[in-house]
Amino acid sequence: MRVAIGLINGMIAAATPILLAALGGTLTFYAGIFNIAMEGMMLGGAFFGVLGSYYFGSWVMGIISAIVGALIMALIFILFAITLKVDEFVTGIGLNLFALGTTTYLLRQIFSVKGAFAGPGIVPVPSVSIPLIRDIPVLGQILSGHNLIVYLTALITLAVAFAVFKTRFGLRLRAAGYNATSLQMSGVSTARVRVWSVLLCGVLCGLAGAYLSLGYVTLFSENMSAGRGWISLAAVILVNGHPIGIALISLLFGFADGLGLFMQQSLPSQFTSMVPYIATLIALFVYSIRKKKERVAA
Amino acid sequence: MRQKLLNGLAGIVVALLIGAVVMLVQGYNPVETYLALFNYSLGSGYAFATMLKNSVPLILTGLSAAVAFGSGAINLGQPGQLLMGALAATVAGLYLDLPPAVMIPTLLIAAALGGMAWSGVAALMRRWFNMDEFITTLMLNMIADFFTYWAISYPFFDKGANSPMTPPISRAGWMPEIGRFNTSVLVMLLAFIVTWFISTRTTAGYEWRISGQNSLFARLGGVNTSKNYMLVMLMTGVLAGLAGGLIVMAGPHRFIKDIGANYAWDGVMVAMVANNGIIATLLYGLFFATLQTGALGMELITAVPRELIMVLQAIVLLVVMAGRSYFDIIANKLAERQKTRERVA
């Protein structure tokens, strides 16, 4: 039982950053932008989260500055991909490398360390223990005691699903991707809708970064996003952008991550660390088989 | 051609100016810093030789990315392919001991095969299951990273070492030095010439480029795009694998953890700045190697952290890209104006 609860909690913890970034990615996906810059935005968010938390001694400032950091990356993306019309893919790769270089440099310049910065000065985002629920046996241990950002993420998932399918903004968002010309003809600026989608993606990736450096662990290390932005992109592609589907697939990736940690008792850690990436490949494989069948059926 | 060259040079100058502003803001002297930087990469025979040696993995992975992107195959697996190539060359070098004239080509082939096998996996996933190569290659990068880490921690671990690394490879597999110059540069130049020849002087290269520009047009014109895709993936894997093998054979002569450093991603960056041009990749690769080699001297003399170079490189990339599409936008506007004028007249 203890193991099962541990696995479930590990799954939720590992799924959170992927889910947040993927929700950001899905907004741009609906808006018709090929956005692969989640990795860079998340990394920027993680660094600025630590910076804000350390200098202001407050996790609230940490989260705010993480979002600002990711928004800076989002603005660069907008400048290049939307204003200057540079290829979105090239912009994304460039931005990810820019984020990696800048955070590594700033880590050295501001904190005078190489590799990683951890210190008692960084204030982590607190965990929340929910009264009443926490006293329920088993269920209480699963539902209560997570990081604040985890609960926020659950709300955001519902909010994004609602916004995309039930609001005017969501309709315009989907129209921007589905038929940009019609949207333009109806008097709504497609470019403006797209700018908003990238900005919102920046906010969500900033939160994902803050969770990485102030929730999951309390430190910043070089390239700490470690491919999670790419995994989140895979999640978006696998479910065609549906927010609830993304939540489920993120939990699946989170489960693979937790399983890897669990297997460390019997396998070298190098192999268990591969598990999330292998899981992504398997998920893509299953997706392609299913698509092939659909095509044959049609 | 001239506009491209101008755009490239302007991009570099603007990026260096932005870098200077960054330094000024932080209280460093930019002139002194740049002098130290270029002095330590171009200022002496030794520095120049080091710069050339450092350019080898950059240019090879850059060529790999340039050929792949130019042909419409989004192979982002250079980091993984480089590591697998390096591991293959190391393992061959540990168990074989042949005369250098046979040994060196053997290890190079091992490295090429290692890289090719890894890109081949991604290519087959695409061909059989239609899985997007840009995600699969990225995932394979992470897997190769952990796999090589495991290989040098357990089966090929040097019992006398404190950190994960293999024992040194046989002496016969070391790339010889001519004076100060390491011969790995010659292998890189050979690979460059072959790549240039294939992509500009053969039918296959023409078909690759056409497929990259317009896949449908290529297919209607009778190009076997799926065969070409396989060839491109395998060849770009070979180039990245060679980069890994040459790092081992020219440098530490063993596989040390993090041996790939950031070479492969820098190579991808070089290819993007070069807009997938083969010759441009060589030139920008040399420029990036100059920055990286000088970084150490810059840190030594002026206390500017060498990580600044990573920022400078990314700024070069962004500025050159922006410049390229800005030129396009202006050119389009001029053409439009011309058209309107003709219509009015």
Interface residues (C-beta under 8 A of the other chain):
Chain A: I36 I76 L79 F80 L84 K85 V86 F89 V90 T91 I93 G94 L97 F98 L100 G101 T102 T104 Y105 L107 R108 Q109 A226 G227 W230 L233 A234 I237 P268 Q270 F271 S273 M274 Y277 I278 T280 L281 L284 F285 S288 I289 K291 K292
Chain B: Q26 I74 L76 M125 F129 N130 M131 D132 F134 I135 T136 L138 M139 L140 N141 M142 I143 F146 F147 Y149 W150 S153 Y154 W265 V268 M269 M272 P305 E307 L308 M310 V311 Q313 A314 I315 L317 L318 M321 A322 R324 S325 Y326 I329
